[in-house]
C-alpha cells in the first residue's frame, strides 16, 4: 500500500500553479463529532483500494480489492448520489472520485468508488451535494464483487467544484473486443463518472425488476457495425447462434446496461424510474453517469434523462398476415407470463390476493382484466384468430369455493367445476366480445400438467371448424397405455382423455417435467365442424425447465420424452401430423433441441432472419419458443411468423388495456399450413 500525500500538498501546488476553472477550495471544516477522537486511518489513493487490473486478468468481474476489510482515508469529489437496494432495504450512497491531479495516475486502476451512507441522505450531518470536495474514512467492502466503502466517517469538507464537467470531464466508454477485454475496461472505471456519446440505439425496452423496483434498458453505440445495418430491424443484439449475430463468439459485450438509480437520488424518491423506451429508439443526447458492478454486470446509472427519437414500430417487423381460411389452417404458441386470475386458489401456494411475498396474483381485479383484454386483442388483431392456440404459463385454477367463500363463478364445493382453466375461459369470453361474437374459442387442458404453483399449459381452439377427437382406450397416447412404465407413479398416464398430460421419472424422486406436456388430437375442418374435409393434427404443448444456460440434461430428457410420444403414434400412423411446440427454454441448435431432429423438423429456420426471435433478456435478442413438425406436416407448411408485440415494448405498456402491446414477455409465434388437395 502506498501512503497517499495529504490533500493539503496538492492543493498548495494547485495554488502555486493556478487553479483549474470551477474549483473553490475552503478551509477544512472541523471534523464532526462522529469522527473526533478516532485514530486516523492511513491515507490511500482510491486506485489502491480498487486495485490494478492487468492485461492478463481473465476474470475482472470477480476481482476483489487488495485492501478488503481495511479501514482507509481517501479524498475526492462527490460526482453523483445514488439510491440502491441492499439487504432488502433502500440505502443512500454516493460516488467519490479523485481529481486527475490527485489520483495515482495509473490507467489500470479506477479513480472512483461507491460509498454507502445508509438510511440518511447526509453524511455525519453534512448534506452531500455533487461537486463537494471531501475527505472521509471508511471500511473497504466487497458486496457481490462490487468494491465499496462502508461505515463512513466524514473527516473534512475541503471545498467544492461548481463545474464538474470542465474540471474532471466524464470518461467515454466504448466496449469493444472480447468479453474479458470489455470487463477489464469496465473494472478500471468502476465507480467513476463516464459517458456514452449521442445517438445510442436502444436494443431492449425498459424492463422493471419488481423485487427491487429498479428499471433497466440496453443500448449500443451508433458507431458499432450492428447499429449501421441497412435494415433498421436488424439493428439489435442477437444472441449466438443467429445469422444476424455480430459474428464474434461470446455474450455480445458491446451492449451497455443503463439504469436510473442516480435519478432516484436526485429526486429523493425511489419510485422514480426510466421512462417507457422501446427497441429501436435513439437517444439524441449523451448518456452520462457512474459505472456500477451489480447483479453480475456493469451498469451505467445515468444522471439525466436523454432526449429520445422513436424510429420504427417494432410490431411492423414482418407481422403475421391473415390466411385464406378455405385454403389453410393455423396453429400458434403463446407464453402469456403468469396468467393468474384475481381469486385465491386454496389448493395452490403463491396464489393469495394481498400476499405479495411469493405471489403471482395480479395486484387488483382491474390488472387481471387488463391482462385478459390485452391477450384477447393480440389474438384477434395481431394473430388473426388462429384455429388452435397453445398457451404456456396459464393458471390451472377451476376453483369454486372454500370454507363458504366464493372464489369463482362456481357453486359446488370442489376445485374442479368443468375441468378447464378459468383464465382461458376468460380469454375466450374477451375474444368473443371484441369480435362481436364472430370468433368463439373453447378452452381445453388436462390439469394434471400443472406444477406446484398451479402453472400449466392449455389450449384455445375455434369451435367453428375445430374439434377434439374423442379418446379411445386403445389409443397409443390418449388411451389407457397399459404398458407405460411410469403409470405406477403417474396414474394420469393411464387416463383415457383428450387432452392428456403425460410424465415420467428423470431420476429418483425427480420428475422429467414439473409441468407435464399436454397432448391433444385436433380435427381441423376446412369449412365447418361435421364436414368430411378435414385434417387431424397431434399437438404436444410444452413448457420446458427454465434457464437455457443450465439443466441441459433435464431438458434433453424432456425432448427425448416428446420423441417417445411422437414415435408411439408414428409406429401405427407413419404419416401422422404431429407438432411438438411451446416454450422450450432452450437456445437454437442446442444439445437439448438437436435430439428432436430428424424425426421432427424445426420451423425456426423458416422464419425470416430479421424476425427470428421471441424474447429479450439482458439486452440480447433470442428465441425460447419453438414449433417442431413431422415431415408429413412440413410438406404443407406455408409460413411461420412472429408477432413482435411484447418483447420489444416497455413494461409500462402492460397497464394499457386498449392495446395488445406488452401483454406478456414472449412474442407469440404462428404457423400456417395448407389443407391437403384432397
C-alpha positions as CSV (number, residue, x, y, z in Angstrom):
1,X,0.0,0.0,0.0
2,X,1.2,3.5,-0.9
3,X,0.7,6.3,1.6
4,X,-1.3,9.0,-0.2
5,X,0.0,12.5,0.3
6,X,-2.0,14.8,2.4
7,X,-4.7,16.7,0.4
8,X,-3.0,20.0,1.5
9,X,0.1,19.2,-0.5
10,X,-1.6,19.0,-4.0
11,X,-3.8,21.9,-3.0
12,X,-0.8,24.1,-2.3
13,X,0.7,23.0,-5.7
14,X,-2.6,23.9,-7.4
15,X,-2.5,27.4,-5.7
16,X,1.1,27.9,-7.0
17,X,0.4,26.6,-10.5
18,X,-3.1,28.2,-10.9
19,X,-6.4,26.7,-10.1
20,X,-8.5,25.0,-12.8
21,X,-11.6,26.9,-13.5
22,X,-14.6,26.0,-11.4
23,X,-12.8,24.8,-8.2
24,X,-13.5,26.6,-4.9
25,X,-11.3,25.5,-2.0
26,X,-12.5,26.1,1.5
27,X,-10.7,25.9,4.8
28,X,-11.2,22.4,6.1
29,X,-14.2,22.3,8.3
30,X,-13.9,21.0,11.8
31,X,-14.2,17.2,11.9
32,X,-17.7,16.2,13.1
33,X,-18.4,14.6,16.4
34,X,-18.7,11.2,14.9
35,X,-15.0,11.4,13.8
36,X,-13.3,13.2,16.6
37,X,-11.3,11.1,18.9
38,X,-10.7,8.3,16.4
39,X,-7.3,7.2,15.4
40,X,-6.7,8.3,11.8
41,X,-6.7,5.6,9.2
42,X,-3.9,5.6,6.6
43,X,-4.5,7.9,3.6
44,X,-4.5,6.0,0.3
45,X,-5.4,6.5,-3.3
46,X,-8.7,5.2,-4.5
47,X,-6.7,3.3,-7.0
48,X,-5.0,1.4,-4.1
49,X,-8.4,0.3,-2.9
50,X,-9.7,-0.7,-6.4
51,X,-6.5,-2.5,-7.3
52,X,-4.7,-2.8,-10.6
53,X,-6.5,-4.6,-13.4
54,X,-3.7,-6.1,-15.6
55,X,-4.0,-7.2,-19.2
56,X,-3.7,-10.8,-18.2
57,X,-6.6,-10.8,-15.7
58,X,-9.0,-13.4,-17.0
59,X,-12.0,-12.6,-14.7
60,X,-12.1,-9.0,-13.8
61,X,-15.7,-9.1,-12.7
62,X,-14.8,-11.2,-9.6
63,X,-11.6,-9.2,-8.9
64,X,-11.6,-8.1,-5.2
65,X,-9.9,-5.2,-3.6
66,X,-6.5,-5.9,-2.2
67,X,-7.5,-3.8,0.8
68,X,-10.7,-5.6,1.6
69,X,-11.8,-5.2,5.2
70,X,-9.2,-2.5,5.9
71,X,-10.1,1.0,7.2
72,X,-8.8,3.8,5.0
73,X,-8.9,7.5,4.4
74,X,-9.5,9.0,1.0
75,X,-10.2,12.4,-0.5
76,X,-12.1,13.3,-3.7
77,X,-15.1,14.9,-5.3
78,X,-18.7,13.8,-5.0
79,X,-19.6,13.1,-8.6
80,X,-23.2,11.8,-8.0
81,X,-25.5,10.5,-5.3
82,X,-27.4,7.2,-5.8
83,X,-30.2,5.3,-4.1
84,X,-29.9,1.5,-4.1
85,X,-31.4,-1.6,-2.5
86,X,-29.1,-3.7,-0.5
87,X,-30.1,-6.4,2.1
88,X,-33.8,-5.8,1.1
89,X,-33.7,-2.1,2.2
90,X,-33.2,1.2,0.4
91,X,-30.0,3.0,1.2
92,X,-28.4,6.2,0.2
93,X,-24.9,6.3,-1.3
94,X,-22.6,8.4,-3.4
95,X,-19.6,8.2,-5.7
96,X,-16.3,9.7,-4.7
97,X,-13.7,10.3,-7.4
98,X,-10.2,11.8,-7.2
99,X,-9.2,14.9,-9.1
100,X,-6.9,13.8,-12.0
101,X,-4.1,15.8,-10.4
102,X,-4.6,13.8,-7.1
103,X,-5.0,10.3,-8.4
104,X,-2.4,7.7,-8.6
105,X,-2.1,8.3,-12.4
106,X,-2.3,4.6,-13.1
107,X,-4.6,3.8,-16.1
108,X,-5.1,0.2,-14.8
109,X,-6.8,1.4,-11.6
110,X,-10.1,3.2,-11.1
111,X,-10.1,6.6,-9.5
112,X,-13.7,6.4,-8.3
113,X,-15.6,4.4,-5.7
114,X,-19.1,3.9,-4.3
115,X,-19.6,4.9,-0.7
116,X,-22.6,3.7,1.3
117,X,-24.2,6.0,3.8
118,X,-27.4,4.2,4.8
119,X,-30.9,5.5,5.6
120,X,-29.8,9.1,5.9
121,X,-29.1,11.3,2.8
122,X,-26.4,13.2,4.7
123,X,-23.0,12.1,5.9
124,X,-22.4,12.9,9.6
125,X,-24.8,15.8,9.3
126,X,-23.3,17.2,6.1
127,X,-25.9,17.3,3.2
128,X,-23.7,16.0,0.4
129,X,-24.0,17.7,-2.9
130,X,-22.5,16.9,-6.3
131,X,-19.2,18.8,-6.5
132,X,-18.3,18.6,-2.8
133,X,-14.6,18.0,-2.2
134,X,-14.4,15.9,1.0
135,X,-12.1,13.7,3.0
136,X,-13.6,10.6,4.7
137,X,-12.7,7.3,6.3
138,X,-14.4,4.0,5.7
139,X,-14.0,0.3,5.6
140,X,-13.3,-1.4,2.3
141,X,-16.1,-3.9,1.5
142,X,-16.9,-6.3,-1.4
143,X,-20.6,-6.7,-1.9
144,X,-21.1,-9.4,-4.6
145,X,-17.8,-8.3,-6.3
146,X,-18.7,-4.6,-6.1
147,X,-16.0,-2.7,-4.3
148,X,-17.4,0.0,-2.0
149,X,-16.8,1.8,1.3
150,X,-19.0,1.3,4.3
151,X,-19.0,2.5,7.9
152,X,-18.2,6.0,6.8
153,X,-16.9,8.9,8.9
154,X,-16.6,12.4,7.4
155,X,-13.2,13.9,8.2
156,X,-13.5,17.3,6.5
157,X,-15.2,19.3,3.8
158,X,-12.4,20.7,1.7
159,X,-14.2,22.8,-0.9
160,X,-16.4,22.3,-4.0
161,X,-16.4,22.2,-7.7
162,X,-19.0,24.3,-9.4
163,X,-18.4,23.0,-12.9
164,X,-17.7,19.3,-12.7
165,X,-17.5,18.8,-16.5
166,X,-14.8,21.3,-17.0
167,X,-12.6,20.2,-14.1
168,X,-12.9,16.5,-14.5
169,X,-15.0,15.6,-17.6
170,X,-16.5,12.1,-17.7
171,X,-14.6,9.4,-19.5
172,X,-16.0,8.0,-22.7
173,X,-16.7,4.3,-22.7
174,X,-16.5,2.2,-25.8
175,X,-17.0,-1.5,-25.1
176,X,-15.1,-3.2,-28.0
177,X,-13.3,-6.5,-28.1
178,X,-13.8,-9.7,-26.2
179,X,-15.9,-10.1,-23.1
180,X,-12.7,-10.2,-21.0
181,X,-11.3,-7.1,-22.6
182,X,-14.5,-5.2,-22.1
183,X,-14.7,-6.4,-18.5
184,X,-11.2,-5.2,-17.8
185,X,-12.0,-1.8,-19.3
186,X,-15.1,-1.5,-17.1
187,X,-13.3,-2.7,-13.9
188,X,-10.7,0.1,-14.4
189,X,-13.6,2.6,-14.4
190,X,-15.8,1.1,-11.7
191,X,-17.3,3.9,-9.6
192,X,-16.1,6.6,-12.0
193,X,-18.2,9.2,-13.9
194,X,-18.4,8.1,-17.5
195,X,-20.5,8.7,-20.6
196,X,-21.6,7.3,-23.9
197,X,-21.8,9.7,-26.9
198,X,-25.0,10.8,-28.6
199,X,-27.2,8.6,-30.9
200,X,-27.0,5.4,-28.9
201,X,-29.5,2.9,-30.1
202,X,-32.0,1.1,-27.7
203,X,-31.8,-2.6,-28.2
204,X,-34.0,-3.7,-25.3
205,X,-37.1,-1.9,-23.9
206,X,-37.4,-0.6,-20.4
207,X,-37.6,-3.5,-18.0
208,X,-38.6,-3.5,-14.4
209,X,-37.1,-5.7,-11.6
210,X,-40.2,-5.9,-9.5
211,X,-38.4,-7.2,-6.4
212,X,-36.3,-4.0,-6.2
213,X,-38.4,-1.5,-8.3
214,X,-35.4,-0.8,-10.5
215,X,-35.6,-0.3,-14.2
216,X,-33.1,-1.0,-17.0
217,X,-32.6,-0.7,-20.7
218,X,-29.8,-1.6,-23.0
219,X,-28.1,0.4,-25.7
220,X,-25.3,0.1,-28.3
221,X,-23.1,2.9,-29.6
222,X,-24.1,4.3,-33.0
223,X,-20.6,3.6,-34.4
224,X,-20.9,-0.2,-33.8
225,X,-21.4,-2.1,-37.1
226,X,-24.6,-3.6,-35.9
227,X,-26.1,-0.1,-35.4
228,X,-25.5,0.9,-39.0
229,X,-27.0,-2.1,-40.7
230,X,-29.1,-1.2,-43.8
231,X,-32.3,-2.8,-42.4
232,X,-33.4,-1.0,-39.3
233,X,-35.0,-4.1,-37.8
234,X,-31.6,-5.8,-38.0
235,X,-30.0,-3.2,-35.7
236,X,-30.2,-5.1,-32.5
237,X,-28.1,-7.5,-30.4
238,X,-28.8,-11.1,-31.5
239,X,-27.6,-13.8,-29.2
240,X,-25.5,-16.7,-30.6
241,X,-26.4,-18.6,-32.6
242,X,-28.2,-16.4,-35.1
243,X,-27.4,-15.4,-38.7
244,X,-27.6,-11.8,-37.7
245,X,-25.3,-12.1,-34.7
246,X,-22.2,-9.9,-34.8
247,X,-20.1,-12.9,-35.9
248,X,-18.0,-13.0,-32.8
249,X,-18.2,-15.7,-30.1
250,X,-19.4,-14.7,-26.6
251,X,-22.1,-12.7,-24.8
252,X,-22.1,-9.6,-27.1
253,X,-20.2,-7.3,-24.6
254,X,-20.8,-4.3,-26.8
255,X,-24.3,-3.9,-25.3
256,X,-24.5,-1.3,-22.5
257,X,-26.8,-1.7,-19.5
258,X,-28.4,1.6,-18.4
259,X,-30.3,2.1,-15.1
260,X,-31.8,5.0,-13.1
261,X,-30.8,4.9,-9.5
262,X,-28.9,8.2,-9.6
263,X,-32.2,9.7,-10.9
264,X,-33.9,8.2,-7.8
265,X,-31.4,10.0,-5.5
266,X,-31.7,13.3,-7.5
267,X,-35.5,13.2,-6.9
268,X,-35.3,11.8,-3.4
269,X,-37.8,9.2,-4.5
270,X,-37.3,5.5,-5.1
271,X,-40.4,5.4,-7.3
272,X,-38.5,7.3,-10.0
273,X,-37.7,5.0,-12.9
274,X,-36.7,5.1,-16.6
275,X,-39.5,6.2,-19.0
276,X,-41.0,3.7,-21.4
277,X,-38.3,3.2,-24.0
278,X,-38.8,0.6,-26.8
279,X,-36.4,-1.2,-29.1
280,X,-35.1,0.9,-32.0
281,X,-35.4,4.2,-30.0
282,X,-32.4,6.5,-30.4
283,X,-31.0,8.7,-27.6
284,X,-30.1,12.1,-29.2
285,X,-28.1,13.3,-26.2
286,X,-25.2,11.6,-24.4
287,X,-25.7,9.2,-21.5
288,X,-23.7,10.4,-18.5
289,X,-23.4,8.9,-15.1
290,X,-21.4,6.4,-13.0
291,X,-20.4,2.9,-13.5
292,X,-21.5,0.2,-11.0
293,X,-21.0,-3.5,-10.9
294,X,-24.0,-5.4,-9.6
295,X,-26.0,-8.5,-10.3
296,X,-23.2,-9.9,-12.5
297,X,-22.9,-7.0,-14.9
298,X,-21.5,-3.4,-15.2
299,X,-24.2,-0.8,-15.5
300,X,-24.2,2.9,-16.3
301,X,-26.5,4.7,-13.9
302,X,-27.4,7.9,-15.7
303,X,-27.7,11.3,-14.0
304,X,-30.1,12.9,-16.5
305,X,-32.7,11.5,-19.0
306,X,-31.7,11.7,-22.7
307,X,-33.7,13.2,-25.5
308,X,-35.4,10.4,-27.4
309,X,-36.3,9.8,-31.0
310,X,-38.6,7.0,-31.9
311,X,-37.7,5.4,-35.3
312,X,-39.8,2.4,-36.4
313,X,-42.7,0.5,-34.7
314,X,-41.4,-2.9,-33.5
315,X,-44.7,-4.6,-34.4
316,X,-44.3,-3.8,-38.1
317,X,-41.3,-6.1,-38.3
318,X,-42.9,-8.7,-40.7
319,X,-46.2,-9.0,-38.8
320,X,-48.4,-12.1,-39.3
321,X,-50.8,-12.0,-42.2
322,X,-54.3,-13.4,-42.3
323,X,-54.7,-16.7,-44.1
324,X,-57.3,-17.8,-46.6
325,X,-59.3,-19.9,-44.3
326,X,-60.7,-22.1,-47.0
327,X,-57.1,-22.9,-48.1
328,X,-55.2,-23.1,-44.8
329,X,-55.2,-23.6,-41.0
330,X,-53.1,-22.0,-38.3
331,X,-51.5,-23.1,-35.0
332,X,-50.0,-20.6,-32.6
333,X,-47.9,-20.7,-29.4
334,X,-48.1,-18.1,-26.7
335,X,-46.4,-17.8,-23.3
336,X,-48.7,-15.4,-21.5
337,X,-46.5,-14.7,-18.5
338,X,-48.1,-15.9,-15.3
339,X,-51.7,-15.5,-16.3
340,X,-53.3,-15.8,-12.9
341,X,-56.8,-14.6,-12.1
342,X,-57.6,-12.5,-9.0
343,X,-59.2,-15.3,-7.0
344,X,-57.5,-17.2,-4.3
345,X,-56.8,-20.8,-5.1
346,X,-56.6,-22.6,-1.7
347,X,-55.2,-25.7,-3.5
348,X,-52.0,-23.9,-4.7
349,X,-49.4,-21.8,-2.9
350,X,-48.3,-18.4,-4.3
351,X,-51.9,-17.6,-5.1
352,X,-53.4,-15.4,-2.4
353,X,-54.5,-11.9,-3.2
354,X,-52.9,-9.4,-0.9
355,X,-49.9,-11.6,-0.1
356,X,-47.1,-10.2,-2.3
357,X,-44.2,-12.2,-0.9
358,X,-44.2,-15.2,-3.2
359,X,-47.2,-14.3,-5.2
360,X,-48.1,-14.3,-8.9
361,X,-51.7,-13.0,-8.4
362,X,-52.4,-9.6,-10.1
363,X,-52.5,-6.6,-7.7
364,X,-56.1,-6.0,-8.5
365,X,-59.1,-7.3,-10.4
366,X,-58.6,-4.5,-12.9
367,X,-55.0,-5.6,-13.5
368,X,-56.2,-9.1,-14.2
369,X,-58.9,-7.8,-16.6
370,X,-56.3,-5.7,-18.4
371,X,-54.1,-8.8,-18.9
372,X,-57.0,-10.7,-20.3
373,X,-58.1,-8.0,-22.6
374,X,-54.5,-7.4,-24.0
375,X,-54.2,-11.1,-24.7
376,X,-57.6,-11.1,-26.5
377,X,-56.6,-8.1,-28.5
378,X,-53.4,-9.8,-29.6
379,X,-55.3,-12.9,-30.7
380,X,-57.8,-11.0,-32.7
381,X,-55.8,-8.1,-34.1
382,X,-52.3,-9.5,-34.4
383,X,-52.6,-13.2,-34.8
384,X,-55.8,-13.1,-36.8
385,X,-57.6,-15.6,-34.6
386,X,-55.7,-18.9,-35.2
387,X,-57.5,-22.2,-35.3
388,X,-55.5,-23.5,-32.3
389,X,-53.5,-21.6,-29.7
390,X,-51.2,-23.5,-27.4
391,X,-50.6,-21.4,-24.2
392,X,-47.9,-21.7,-21.6
393,X,-47.9,-20.1,-18.1
394,X,-51.6,-20.2,-17.5
395,X,-53.1,-20.8,-14.1
396,X,-54.9,-24.2,-13.9
397,X,-57.4,-22.9,-11.4
398,X,-61.0,-24.0,-11.7
399,X,-61.9,-23.2,-8.1
400,X,-65.5,-22.9,-6.8
401,X,-65.4,-22.1,-3.1
402,X,-63.6,-22.9,0.1
403,X,-65.0,-22.6,3.5
404,X,-68.1,-20.9,2.3
405,X,-66.2,-18.1,0.5
406,X,-66.9,-17.8,-3.2
407,X,-63.7,-17.7,-5.3
408,X,-65.1,-18.0,-8.8
409,X,-68.3,-18.3,-10.6
410,X,-68.9,-21.9,-9.5
411,X,-71.4,-23.1,-6.9
412,X,-70.1,-26.6,-5.8
413,X,-67.6,-27.3,-3.1
414,X,-64.8,-28.6,-5.3
415,X,-61.7,-27.3,-7.1
416,X,-62.9,-28.6,-10.4
417,X,-66.2,-27.4,-11.9
418,X,-65.7,-28.3,-15.6
419,X,-62.0,-29.3,-15.6
420,X,-61.0,-26.3,-17.7
421,X,-58.8,-23.3,-16.6
422,X,-60.9,-20.2,-15.7
423,X,-58.2,-17.9,-17.2
424,X,-58.5,-19.3,-20.7
425,X,-62.3,-19.2,-20.5
426,X,-62.0,-15.6,-19.6
427,X,-59.7,-15.0,-22.6
428,X,-62.2,-16.8,-24.8
429,X,-65.0,-14.6,-23.5
430,X,-63.0,-11.4,-24.2
431,X,-62.3,-12.6,-27.7
432,X,-66.0,-13.1,-28.3
433,X,-66.8,-9.6,-27.1
434,X,-64.0,-8.0,-29.2
435,X,-65.1,-9.8,-32.3
436,X,-68.8,-9.2,-31.7
437,X,-69.4,-12.9,-31.3
438,X,-67.8,-13.9,-34.6
439,X,-64.9,-15.7,-33.0
440,X,-65.7,-18.4,-30.4
441,X,-63.0,-20.3,-28.6
442,X,-63.3,-23.2,-26.2
443,X,-60.6,-24.0,-23.5
444,X,-59.1,-27.4,-23.2
445,X,-56.3,-28.8,-21.0
446,X,-55.5,-31.6,-18.5
447,X,-54.9,-30.0,-15.1
448,X,-52.6,-32.8,-14.2
449,X,-50.0,-30.9,-16.2
450,X,-49.7,-28.1,-13.5
451,X,-46.7,-27.6,-11.3
452,X,-46.7,-26.9,-7.6
453,X,-47.7,-23.2,-8.1
454,X,-50.5,-24.1,-10.4
455,X,-48.9,-23.1,-13.7
456,X,-49.9,-25.3,-16.7
457,X,-50.2,-25.4,-20.4
458,X,-53.6,-25.3,-22.2
459,X,-55.4,-24.7,-25.5
460,X,-58.0,-22.5,-27.0
461,X,-59.5,-23.8,-30.3
462,X,-62.1,-22.3,-32.6
463,X,-65.4,-24.0,-32.4
464,X,-66.5,-23.1,-35.9
465,X,-64.2,-25.7,-37.5
466,X,-62.0,-27.4,-34.9
467,X,-62.9,-30.2,-32.5
468,X,-61.2,-32.6,-30.2
469,X,-61.1,-36.2,-31.4
470,X,-62.8,-38.5,-28.8
471,X,-60.2,-40.5,-26.9
472,X,-60.4,-44.3,-27.0
473,X,-58.9,-46.8,-24.6
474,X,-56.7,-48.4,-27.2
475,X,-55.2,-45.1,-28.5
476,X,-51.4,-45.2,-28.0
477,X,-51.3,-41.7,-26.5
478,X,-54.8,-40.8,-25.3
479,X,-55.7,-44.3,-24.2
480,X,-55.1,-46.4,-21.2
481,X,-51.4,-47.1,-22.0
482,X,-51.3,-50.4,-20.0
483,X,-47.6,-50.9,-20.8
484,X,-46.5,-47.4,-19.7
485,X,-43.7,-48.0,-17.0
486,X,-44.3,-44.6,-15.5
487,X,-48.0,-45.2,-14.7
488,X,-47.3,-46.6,-11.3
489,X,-46.0,-43.1,-10.3
490,X,-48.1,-41.0,-12.6
491,X,-51.6,-42.6,-12.6
492,X,-52.9,-39.9,-15.0
493,X,-50.7,-41.5,-17.7
494,X,-53.4,-44.3,-17.9
495,X,-56.4,-42.0,-18.1
496,X,-58.4,-42.0,-21.3
497,X,-58.5,-38.4,-22.1
498,X,-58.1,-35.7,-24.8
499,X,-56.2,-33.5,-24.0
500,X,-53.9,-35.6,-21.8
501,X,-51.0,-34.9,-19.5
502,X,-48.1,-37.4,-19.6
503,X,-44.9,-37.7,-17.5
504,X,-42.1,-39.9,-16.4
505,X,-39.2,-40.0,-13.9
506,X,-35.9,-38.3,-14.7
507,X,-34.2,-39.7,-11.6
508,X,-35.1,-41.0,-8.2
509,X,-37.7,-38.6,-6.8
510,X,-37.4,-36.3,-9.8
511,X,-40.0,-36.0,-12.5
512,X,-38.9,-35.3,-16.0
513,X,-41.4,-32.4,-16.1
514,X,-42.5,-30.1,-13.4
515,X,-45.1,-29.0,-15.9
516,X,-46.1,-32.2,-17.8
517,X,-46.7,-31.8,-21.6
518,X,-50.3,-31.7,-22.6
519,X,-51.0,-33.8,-25.7
520,X,-54.1,-33.2,-27.8
521,X,-55.5,-34.6,-31.0
522,X,-57.5,-32.0,-33.0
523,X,-59.6,-32.4,-36.1
524,X,-59.5,-29.2,-38.2
525,X,-62.2,-28.8,-40.8
526,X,-61.8,-26.8,-44.0
527,X,-65.3,-25.4,-43.6
528,X,-67.3,-26.3,-40.6
529,X,-67.3,-29.0,-37.9
530,X,-69.1,-32.1,-39.2
531,X,-67.8,-31.8,-42.7
532,X,-65.8,-34.6,-44.3
533,X,-63.0,-32.3,-45.5
534,X,-60.5,-32.1,-42.5
535,X,-57.1,-32.9,-41.2
536,X,-56.1,-34.4,-37.9
537,X,-53.1,-32.9,-36.0
538,X,-51.5,-34.1,-32.8
539,X,-50.0,-31.3,-30.6
540,X,-47.7,-31.8,-27.6
541,X,-47.8,-28.5,-25.7
542,X,-44.6,-28.0,-23.6
543,X,-43.1,-25.7,-21.1
544,X,-39.5,-27.0,-20.5
545,X,-37.4,-26.3,-17.5
546,X,-36.2,-22.7,-17.4
547,X,-32.7,-21.2,-17.7
548,X,-31.2,-22.1,-21.1
549,X,-27.7,-22.0,-19.6
550,X,-28.4,-24.7,-17.1
551,X,-30.4,-28.0,-16.7
552,X,-29.3,-29.1,-20.1
553,X,-29.6,-32.8,-19.5
554,X,-33.0,-32.4,-17.9
555,X,-34.3,-30.5,-21.0
556,X,-32.6,-33.1,-23.2
557,X,-34.7,-35.8,-21.4
558,X,-37.8,-33.7,-21.9
559,X,-37.1,-33.6,-25.6
560,X,-36.5,-37.3,-25.7
561,X,-39.8,-38.0,-23.9
562,X,-41.6,-35.9,-26.5
563,X,-39.9,-38.0,-29.2
564,X,-41.2,-41.2,-27.5
565,X,-44.7,-39.7,-27.6
566,X,-44.3,-38.9,-31.3
567,X,-42.9,-42.4,-32.1
568,X,-45.8,-44.1,-30.3
569,X,-48.1,-42.5,-32.9
570,X,-45.8,-42.9,-35.9
571,X,-45.4,-46.6,-35.2
572,X,-49.0,-47.1,-36.4
573,X,-49.6,-43.9,-38.3
574,X,-46.3,-43.1,-40.1
575,X,-47.8,-40.2,-42.0
576,X,-49.4,-38.6,-38.9
577,X,-49.3,-34.9,-38.5
578,X,-47.6,-34.1,-35.1
579,X,-46.4,-30.8,-33.6
580,X,-44.1,-30.6,-30.6
581,X,-44.2,-27.0,-29.5
582,X,-44.1,-24.4,-26.7
583,X,-41.7,-22.5,-24.6
584,X,-38.8,-24.9,-24.7
585,X,-36.4,-22.6,-22.8
586,X,-33.5,-23.5,-25.0
587,X,-31.4,-21.7,-27.5
588,X,-31.4,-22.7,-31.2
589,X,-29.1,-25.5,-32.2
590,X,-28.6,-26.5,-28.6
591,X,-27.9,-30.1,-27.5
592,X,-31.3,-30.5,-25.9
593,X,-33.2,-29.5,-29.0
594,X,-31.0,-31.2,-31.6
595,X,-32.2,-34.6,-30.4
596,X,-35.7,-33.8,-31.8
597,X,-34.3,-34.0,-35.3
598,X,-34.5,-35.7,-37.8
599,X,-37.8,-37.2,-36.6
600,X,-39.1,-33.7,-36.3
601,X,-38.2,-30.6,-38.3
602,X,-37.7,-27.2,-36.8
603,X,-39.8,-24.3,-38.1
604,X,-37.3,-21.8,-36.6
605,X,-35.2,-21.6,-39.8
606,X,-38.3,-20.9,-41.8
607,X,-38.8,-17.5,-40.1
608,X,-37.1,-14.6,-41.9
609,X,-33.8,-13.8,-40.1
610,X,-34.8,-10.3,-39.1
611,X,-37.9,-11.6,-37.4
612,X,-36.4,-14.7,-35.9
613,X,-36.8,-14.1,-32.1
614,X,-39.4,-14.2,-29.4
615,X,-37.7,-12.9,-26.3
616,X,-35.2,-10.4,-25.0
617,X,-33.0,-11.0,-21.9
618,X,-30.4,-8.6,-20.6
619,X,-30.3,-6.8,-23.9
620,X,-29.8,-9.9,-26.1
621,X,-32.5,-10.9,-28.6
622,X,-33.1,-14.6,-28.5
623,X,-35.6,-17.4,-29.1
624,X,-37.1,-19.6,-26.5
625,X,-40.4,-20.6,-28.2
626,X,-40.4,-23.3,-31.0
627,X,-42.6,-25.4,-33.2
628,X,-41.4,-28.7,-34.5
629,X,-43.3,-30.8,-37.0
630,X,-43.3,-34.2,-38.6
631,X,-42.1,-34.3,-42.2
632,X,-45.7,-35.1,-43.4
633,X,-46.9,-31.8,-41.9
634,X,-43.8,-29.8,-43.0
635,X,-44.9,-30.5,-46.6
636,X,-48.0,-28.4,-46.0
637,X,-46.2,-25.5,-44.3
638,X,-47.0,-22.1,-45.8
639,X,-45.3,-19.7,-43.4
640,X,-44.1,-19.2,-39.9
641,X,-44.5,-15.7,-38.4
642,X,-43.8,-13.9,-35.1
643,X,-46.0,-11.1,-33.8
644,X,-43.5,-8.7,-32.2
645,X,-45.9,-7.1,-29.9
646,X,-44.4,-7.9,-26.5
647,X,-40.6,-8.4,-26.2
648,X,-39.7,-5.0,-27.8
649,X,-42.2,-2.9,-25.8
650,X,-41.6,-1.5,-22.3
651,X,-43.2,-2.9,-19.2
652,X,-45.2,0.3,-18.7
653,X,-47.3,-0.6,-21.7
654,X,-48.7,-3.6,-19.8
655,X,-51.1,-1.4,-17.9
656,X,-52.9,-0.2,-21.0
657,X,-56.0,-2.4,-21.7
658,X,-56.7,-0.8,-25.1
659,X,-53.6,-2.1,-26.9
660,X,-52.0,-5.6,-27.3
661,X,-48.5,-4.3,-26.5
662,X,-46.7,-6.0,-23.7
663,X,-49.5,-8.4,-22.9
664,X,-46.6,-10.8,-21.9
665,X,-42.8,-11.0,-22.1
666,X,-42.7,-13.5,-25.0
667,X,-43.8,-12.8,-28.6
668,X,-46.3,-15.3,-29.9
669,X,-45.5,-17.5,-33.0
670,X,-47.9,-18.7,-35.6
671,X,-47.5,-21.4,-38.2
672,X,-49.8,-21.6,-41.3
673,X,-50.4,-24.9,-43.1
674,X,-52.2,-25.7,-46.3
675,X,-55.1,-28.1,-46.3
676,X,-54.4,-31.2,-48.5
677,X,-55.6,-31.0,-52.0
678,X,-57.9,-34.0,-51.3
